[in-house]
Amino acid sequence: MAQYPITSAGASRRAVLQLAAMVAAGAGLGGCGFRLRGSQAFAFQSIAILPNPGGAMAQELRTSFGPTVRVLAAGDDLKSAQLVLTLTDERRGKSVVGVNVSGQVREFQLRLHVRLSLRTASGKEISVGDDIMQRRDISYNESAALAKEAEEVLLYRDMQTDVVQQILRRLATIQLGQLD
């Protein structure tokens, strides 16, 4: 069986076909309404995060807002914030959900519960006592205890990121009329 060398005409035809396939895929995605999420638009320019603006959740919120929203520091006057986000409760939990016949733990459930409320700087309540809960199941093996501890830390970090994204989506729904 003879092999034919790839000529420049064959290579250019392959490149044209690949380009045509990418354009067709892009047109198909664009035609169905798909678009990249992009950055969120907020109706406010400044926010205060209480009670701990230096906490892990507040730090992740601060970086998620980017340059579009100014997050007040701990010593700043709350009157300069258009919106005040209060994280009233942030709890992590871990419970056993599976054991083997000899009573050894085989599966845990990790939980992250956050309760938040939103108000304007003048004290007008926008939302009170909203709960956000995340759960993840994690298998456990005594012989890989250190690796499972590292996995647990990563899962908690992932849950925190999910909670922050949910908070951002809730904040993006606030209209200018609610801030007055």
Rosetta silent file (secondary structure, phi, psi, omega in degrees, C-alpha in Angstrom):
SEQUENCE: MAQYPITSAGASRRAVLQLAAMVAAGAGLGGCGFRLRGSQAFAFQSIAILPNPGGAMAQELRTSFGPTVRVLAAGDDLKSAQLVLTLTDERRGKSVVGVNVSGQVREFQLRLHVRLSLRTASGKEISVGDDIMQRRDISYNESAALAKEAEEVLLYRDMQTDVVQQILRRLATIQLGQLD
SCORE:     score description
SCORE:     0.000 S_00000001
   1 L     0.000  124.662 -176.218    0.000    0.000    0.000 S_00000001
   2 L   -86.677  141.001  175.303    1.534    3.236   -1.111 S_00000001
   3 L  -102.891  136.954  179.888    1.558    6.301    1.085 S_00000001
   4 L  -101.097  134.181  178.702    1.126    9.654   -0.533 S_00000001
   5 L   -69.505  147.941  177.896    2.992   12.633    0.841 S_00000001
   6 L   -77.436  122.842  179.242    0.889   15.526    2.080 S_00000001
   7 L   -93.478  169.711  179.767    1.207   18.360   -0.355 S_00000001
   8 H   -66.835  -28.828  177.696    0.675   22.004    0.393 S_00000001
   9 H   -68.398  -39.660  178.426   -2.622   21.849   -1.530 S_00000001
  10 H   -67.480  -39.041  179.170   -3.856   19.023    0.732 S_00000001
  11 H   -68.096  -39.258 -179.696   -2.780   20.868    3.862 S_00000001
  12 H   -71.522  -33.563  177.665   -4.465   24.083    2.791 S_00000001
  13 H   -66.441  -39.946  177.444   -7.667   22.222    1.902 S_00000001
  14 H   -62.947  -41.511  178.720   -7.657   20.638    5.373 S_00000001
  15 H   -64.568  -40.019  178.615   -7.188   24.069    6.956 S_00000001
  16 H   -65.508  -41.627  178.952  -10.069   25.511    4.918 S_00000001
  17 H   -65.442  -40.090  177.233  -12.334   22.613    5.928 S_00000001
  18 H   -64.169  -42.396  178.329  -11.418   23.042    9.606 S_00000001
  19 H   -63.262  -42.371  178.986  -12.107   26.775    9.400 S_00000001
  20 H   -63.792  -38.776  178.531  -15.455   26.132    7.697 S_00000001
  21 H   -65.737  -40.254  178.496  -16.391   23.628   10.422 S_00000001
  22 H   -66.672  -40.494  178.356  -15.528   26.142   13.163 S_00000001
  23 H   -64.415  -41.842  179.012  -17.544   28.889   11.462 S_00000001
  24 H   -64.102  -41.521  178.311  -20.520   26.526   11.086 S_00000001
  25 H   -65.048  -42.101  177.853  -20.303   25.527   14.760 S_00000001
  26 H   -63.486  -40.700  178.442  -20.080   29.183   15.816 S_00000001
  27 H   -66.888  -37.560  178.324  -23.063   30.110   13.658 S_00000001
  28 H   -65.180  -42.463  178.219  -25.043   27.213   15.094 S_00000001
  29 H   -68.033  -40.242  178.710  -24.309   28.273   18.665 S_00000001
  30 H   -66.498  -35.057 -179.204  -25.056   31.910   17.892 S_00000001
  31 H   -69.880  -26.668 -179.279  -28.304   30.978   16.192 S_00000001
  32 L   -89.207    0.443  177.695  -29.608   29.119   19.238 S_00000001
  33 L    97.204    2.597  179.579  -29.028   32.124   21.512 S_00000001
  34 L   -69.871  136.487  171.411  -25.818   30.947   23.149 S_00000001
  35 L  -153.102  155.549  178.175  -23.445   33.647   24.309 S_00000001
  36 L   -65.852  148.863 -174.141  -20.723   33.886   26.894 S_00000001
  37 L   -62.647  -42.729 -178.426  -21.927   35.085   30.270 S_00000001
  38 L    72.300 -169.051 -179.996  -19.703   38.149   30.463 S_00000001
  39 L   -90.498  151.444 -179.312  -19.646   40.373   33.518 S_00000001
  40 L   -82.216  147.276  176.612  -22.742   41.117   35.547 S_00000001
  41 L  -102.242  131.097 -179.691  -24.207   44.600   35.646 S_00000001
  42 L  -113.000  148.916 -179.444  -25.205   45.923   39.051 S_00000001
  43 L   -83.203   -0.614 -178.549  -27.568   48.806   39.817 S_00000001
  44 L  -125.293  157.195 -179.466  -25.266   50.039   42.591 S_00000001
  45 L  -108.976  -15.296 -179.100  -21.702   51.341   42.639 S_00000001
  46 E  -142.802  146.648 -178.364  -20.761   50.729   46.290 S_00000001
  47 E  -145.040  145.604  172.557  -21.498   48.047   48.863 S_00000001
  48 E  -111.583  137.520  179.503  -20.570   47.357   52.475 S_00000001
  49 E  -113.459  119.986 -178.624  -20.167   43.773   53.642 S_00000001
  50 E  -116.450  161.100   -4.234  -20.851   43.131   57.336 S_00000001
  51 L   -85.839  -13.531 -174.524  -19.945   41.916   59.931 S_00000001
  52 L  -125.788   91.968 -179.053  -16.471   40.926   58.763 S_00000001
  53 L   -67.380  -10.918  179.021  -15.303   42.671   55.580 S_00000001
  54 L  -101.503    3.572 -179.385  -11.979   40.816   55.847 S_00000001
  55 L   -70.686  169.979 -176.359  -13.484   37.325   56.086 S_00000001
  56 H   -63.265  -42.849 -179.629  -13.038   34.648   53.447 S_00000001
  57 H   -66.175  -43.243  179.685  -16.534   35.064   51.993 S_00000001
  58 H   -64.992  -37.830  178.801  -16.201   38.865   51.899 S_00000001
  59 H   -64.371  -41.817  179.467  -12.778   38.628   50.234 S_00000001
  60 H   -68.305  -37.254  175.088  -14.132   36.393   47.496 S_00000001
  61 H   -62.066  -43.609 -179.182  -17.095   38.735   47.006 S_00000001
  62 H   -58.238  -45.820 -179.328  -14.701   41.685   46.786 S_00000001
  63 H   -71.476  -29.715  179.769  -12.661   40.053   44.026 S_00000001
  64 H   -71.597  -30.752  177.729  -15.808   38.906   42.214 S_00000001
  65 H   -68.234  -31.728 -179.349  -17.160   42.454   42.007 S_00000001
  66 H    65.373 -150.621 -176.410  -13.984   43.575   40.265 S_00000001
  67 H   -81.728   -5.928 -174.724  -13.670   47.247   39.350 S_00000001
  68 H   -75.214  -31.205 -177.766  -17.407   47.751   38.738 S_00000001
  69 L  -127.129  132.506  178.282  -18.445   47.953   42.410 S_00000001
  70 E   -88.511  123.607  177.728  -16.482   49.546   45.250 S_00000001
  71 E   -96.960  122.742 -177.271  -16.501   47.417   48.401 S_00000001
  72 L   -68.613  144.847  177.067  -16.138   49.534   51.536 S_00000001
  73 L   -80.464  173.896 -174.373  -13.338   48.734   53.951 S_00000001
  74 L   -60.552  -37.921 -175.896  -13.912   48.000   57.647 S_00000001
  75 L   -87.982   -5.505 -176.721  -13.419   51.603   58.844 S_00000001
  76 L   -71.082  153.294  178.556  -15.481   53.325   56.143 S_00000001
  77 L   -73.745  130.490 -178.736  -18.779   55.038   56.943 S_00000001
  78 H   -65.705  -21.230 -179.838  -21.777   52.872   56.003 S_00000001
  79 H   -66.046  -21.217  179.830  -23.649   55.956   54.766 S_00000001
  80 H   -83.267   -5.851  178.043  -21.351   56.043   51.721 S_00000001
  81 L   -91.954  137.948  174.576  -22.539   52.581   50.637 S_00000001
  82 L   -76.376  -28.151 -176.103  -25.568   52.270   48.407 S_00000001
  83 E  -139.561  141.184  177.667  -26.173   48.742   49.645 S_00000001
  84 E  -119.046  118.812  178.008  -25.293   46.912   52.867 S_00000001
  85 E  -102.959  120.113 -179.807  -24.902   43.133   52.699 S_00000001
  86 E  -111.853  118.799  175.323  -24.955   41.463   56.104 S_00000001
  87 E   -91.939   92.425 -172.360  -23.758   37.877   56.377 S_00000001
  88 E   -77.305  -24.658 -177.011  -25.527   37.052   59.635 S_00000001
  89 E  -150.396  128.017  175.879  -24.655   33.378   59.750 S_00000001
  90 E  -137.106  107.192 -176.109  -21.968   31.324   58.055 S_00000001
  91 E  -124.494  139.823  172.199  -21.719   27.734   59.247 S_00000001
  92 E  -110.354  141.173  179.733  -19.805   24.728   58.042 S_00000001
  93 E  -139.407  158.024 -179.887  -20.939   21.267   58.985 S_00000001
  94 E  -145.468  126.652  179.351  -19.872   17.690   58.496 S_00000001
  95 E  -137.056  154.601  179.710  -21.960   14.609   59.209 S_00000001
  96 E   -81.621  129.342  177.360  -21.629   10.890   58.639 S_00000001
  97 E  -120.271   -8.191 -179.915  -23.978    9.534   55.980 S_00000001
  98 E  -152.069  134.160  175.558  -22.497    6.104   55.322 S_00000001
  99 E  -131.878  157.161  176.284  -20.775    3.375   57.323 S_00000001
 100 L   -89.932 -175.900 -175.290  -19.691   -0.139   56.436 S_00000001
 101 L   -65.454  -24.864  179.000  -20.734   -3.318   58.293 S_00000001
 102 L   -91.574    7.655  175.039  -17.940   -2.925   60.841 S_00000001
 103 L    86.094    8.182  178.529  -19.053    0.612   61.697 S_00000001
 104 L   -83.632  142.016 -178.307  -16.259    2.462   59.909 S_00000001
 105 E   -68.249  133.130  177.561  -17.149    5.723   58.218 S_00000001
 106 E  -119.689  -19.526 -177.855  -17.298    5.481   54.430 S_00000001
 107 E  -151.911  137.449  175.360  -19.056    8.702   53.459 S_00000001
 108 E  -116.133  159.412  169.105  -19.475   12.206   54.865 S_00000001
 109 E  -119.387  124.536  177.325  -21.735   15.063   53.883 S_00000001
 110 E   -96.830  138.197 -179.576  -20.206   18.540   53.973 S_00000001
 111 E  -129.885  143.162  172.339  -22.547   21.495   54.431 S_00000001
 112 E  -131.391  120.797 -177.919  -22.116   25.236   54.094 S_00000001
 113 E  -119.810  127.732  178.242  -24.988   27.425   55.266 S_00000001
 114 E  -128.326  130.387  173.799  -25.023   31.198   54.777 S_00000001
 115 E  -113.331  132.946 -177.193  -27.777   33.558   55.900 S_00000001
 116 E  -137.522  157.908  173.320  -27.746   37.049   54.485 S_00000001
 117 E  -139.901  151.641 -178.483  -29.802   40.201   54.461 S_00000001
 118 E  -123.928  137.586  174.643  -29.702   43.258   52.232 S_00000001
 119 E  -149.350  163.215  174.762  -30.596   46.825   53.061 S_00000001
 120 E   -82.892  169.370  179.132  -29.837   50.288   51.811 S_00000001
 121 L   -63.888  -27.441  178.847  -27.580   52.642   53.751 S_00000001
 122 L   -79.638   -6.479  175.958  -30.697   54.485   54.938 S_00000001
 123 L   103.971    0.133  179.297  -32.007   51.260   56.500 S_00000001
 124 L   -70.954  121.831 -178.819  -34.625   50.175   53.937 S_00000001
 125 E   -75.186  129.733  175.743  -34.768   46.371   53.969 S_00000001
 126 E  -100.886  -44.403  174.391  -34.482   44.748   50.550 S_00000001
 127 E  -150.753  138.301 -176.031  -34.270   41.140   51.688 S_00000001
 128 E  -123.756  128.851  172.091  -34.158   39.705   55.189 S_00000001
 129 E    66.253   36.411  174.321  -32.932   36.293   56.240 S_00000001
 130 E   -73.454  134.609  178.931  -32.230   34.684   52.875 S_00000001
 131 E  -108.483  137.619  172.442  -30.600   31.286   53.286 S_00000001
 132 E  -125.167  127.502 -177.218  -28.149   29.723   50.879 S_00000001
 133 E  -128.107  134.661  175.350  -27.158   26.131   51.500 S_00000001
 134 E  -122.603  141.759  177.513  -24.589   23.982   49.730 S_00000001
 135 E  -134.064  141.943  174.475  -24.041   20.251   50.270 S_00000001
 136 E  -140.099  139.158  174.422  -21.385   17.903   48.977 S_00000001
 137 E   -97.215  142.063 -179.704  -20.886   14.204   49.623 S_00000001
 138 E  -137.983  130.438  176.346  -17.367   12.886   50.063 S_00000001
 139 E   -76.092  159.537 -178.171  -16.236    9.293   50.366 S_00000001
 140 L  -135.439  140.920  178.107  -13.778    8.441   53.109 S_00000001
 141 L  -142.101  124.056 -176.630  -10.970    5.927   53.373 S_00000001
 142 H   -60.267  -32.084 -177.622   -8.713    5.690   56.437 S_00000001
 143 H   -73.139  -16.419  178.920   -5.696    4.767   54.327 S_00000001
 144 H  -120.952   41.607 -173.858   -6.017    8.036   52.376 S_00000001
 145 H   -62.040  -42.468 -179.368   -6.909   10.314   55.293 S_00000001
 146 H   -65.949  -40.202  178.235   -4.526   13.145   54.331 S_00000001
 147 H   -66.381  -36.908  179.152   -5.735   13.169   50.740 S_00000001
 148 H   -69.329  -33.355  175.035   -9.348   13.200   51.933 S_00000001
 149 H   -64.717  -42.333  177.660   -8.606   16.176   54.203 S_00000001
 150 H   -64.912  -39.050  177.729   -7.191   18.065   51.218 S_00000001
 151 H   -64.529  -37.905  178.408  -10.246   17.076   49.161 S_00000001
 152 H   -62.888  -42.556  177.235  -12.495   18.352   51.956 S_00000001
 153 H   -61.400  -43.551  178.712  -10.735   21.731   51.917 S_00000001
 154 H   -64.547  -39.280  179.058  -11.186   21.933   48.140 S_00000001
 155 H   -66.524  -40.308  176.504  -14.867   21.015   48.391 S_00000001
 156 H   -63.434  -40.042  178.043  -15.468   23.701   51.028 S_00000001
 157 H   -64.483  -40.123  177.360  -13.709   26.230   48.805 S_00000001
 158 H   -64.587  -41.414  177.876  -15.861   25.117   45.854 S_00000001
 159 H   -64.108  -40.443  178.334  -19.029   25.447   47.951 S_00000001
 160 H   -62.294  -41.925  177.508  -17.957   28.932   49.040 S_00000001
 161 H   -62.943  -40.462  177.200  -17.434   29.936   45.407 S_00000001
 162 H   -62.975  -41.472  178.529  -20.902   28.600   44.544 S_00000001
 163 H   -63.729  -43.529  178.905  -22.440   30.604   47.404 S_00000001
 164 H   -60.781  -42.217  178.883  -20.637   33.762   46.260 S_00000001
 165 H   -64.460  -37.811  176.650  -21.936   33.251   42.717 S_00000001
 166 H   -65.508  -40.312  177.490  -25.481   32.837   44.045 S_00000001
 167 H   -62.626  -43.748  179.825  -25.115   36.043   46.079 S_00000001
 168 H   -62.608  -40.229  177.961  -23.857   37.893   42.996 S_00000001
 169 H   -64.555  -38.151  177.134  -26.806   36.661   40.937 S_00000001
 170 H   -66.818  -39.749  179.265  -29.201   37.859   43.657 S_00000001
 171 H   -67.985  -31.278 -179.696  -27.472   41.239   43.805 S_00000001
 172 H   -69.872  -19.283  179.771  -27.673   41.572   40.017 S_00000001
 173 L   -83.153   -9.136 -179.016  -31.483   41.367   40.213 S_00000001
 174 L   -70.999  132.067 -179.879  -31.728   44.501   42.376 S_00000001
 175 L   -98.644  159.653  179.358  -33.242   47.432   40.495 S_00000001
 176 H   -57.661  -36.341 -179.251  -32.496   51.126   40.976 S_00000001
 177 H   -62.627  -26.643  179.115  -35.984   51.709   42.398 S_00000001
 178 H   -76.240  -19.174 -176.843  -35.220   49.383   45.312 S_00000001
 179 H   -85.334  -12.334 -178.319  -32.209   51.480   46.333 S_00000001
 180 L   -79.245    0.000    0.000  -34.188   54.676   46.957 S_00000001
